[in-house]
């Protein structure tokens, strides 16, 4: 079982869209995925039509574990579109403060995930757009970091800012590896798109930038509005083609590690 954090220090970069549709691409490749919504805004949960998750959800598991009472993730997992999801709730916003005074606070999520059913090939963590205690917990629990970067310079700046903090997190998880950057809202007609891609390759190397690019595609937004992944919603769309290619590249990169 491989655990992957999908994170960047910038909102609107496509973390949730990528978490949802990468998992769907992996599902269609025969892989079993668990998605965990670690963002208090709950965008991933809402994208699956889970507007008001019942107890327990990820917040209750974190709170229970931090109190010294081992939490079982299977009690909070829901099934949507052939994938398992552990939803978020607005209560998760208070977890940042609640975890600060807890001994071993950076490892609480790791302890919960150790009790997962071994049936999963991948666990994808949709992280908040900041490096707080929730994101640190995700990174400490993960084998890999995948970073969606919007084809704009502010998103590029967010990626660089995030990576500055990553070295500190690696003191807590020396096994954490950077899997790569995937460019979202790609538009080859825009000069800035090419400049952002070139800068990423210049700063981090060609091999760190996914060849698969996620193009602007209204079907991706409509699919989330309908509570579905892009393959279930419109398999013939550019969004489906892009995430299918990304899923194949993702599996290839993992196999080479």
C-alpha positions, 0 to 999 in steps of 0.5 A: 500500500502506497500513501500519496499526499496531493498538496501545494501551498496554494488554493485553486491549483487542482488538488481535489480534482486531481485526487478524485480523477487520478483515483478514478483512473487507477480504479479503471486500471484495476487498483483499489484506492482510498481517498482521504479528505483532509481539507476542512473545506471538504471539497473532495467530500462534496465532489462525491455528493457528501455534503454533511458526512455522518459521524465518524469522519476524519475529524473524529478519528483524529480526535479519538486517536489524539486522546489515546483511544485507537481509531478504526478508519473502516468505521468512517469509510464511504463508497462512491463511484467504485472508490472508498472515501474517508470524508471531512467535515467543518469540525476539522478546522479546529483540529489544527489547534487541538493537535498542537498540544498533543504528544507525537501530534505529527504522527497521529494520522500515521497511526490511524492509517496503520490499521487500514485494510491491506486491500488498498493499493493506494491511499490518496490524501487531499491536503489543505492549501497550507502547511499546518498540522493537517498537512504535516500529518499527511506528509509524515504518513506518506511515501510520496508527494504529488504537487498539482501546479496551476499554469500561472506564476502564483501557483509556481510560487506556491510550489516553491514555498511549499518545497522550502518547508518540505525539508523540515518535514523530511526530518520526521519522515526520511522516506518521503519522496517527491513524485512530481508536478502535474500542470493543471488548467493547461492551455498551450495557446497561452504564453504563461503556460509554457513559461511555467512549464519551462521554469518547473523543468529548469528548477527541478528537472524534466523528469519531475514534471509529468508529461501528462498535462491537465487541460482546461475542460469544463466537463471536469467542473460539471462532473464534480457538480454532479458528484461523479469522477470524470470517467463516470460523467463523460469518458469521451472528454479531454479531462478523462483523456488527460487523467487517464494518461496521468494515471498511466504515468503515475503507475509507471513512476511508482514502479520505477521507485 
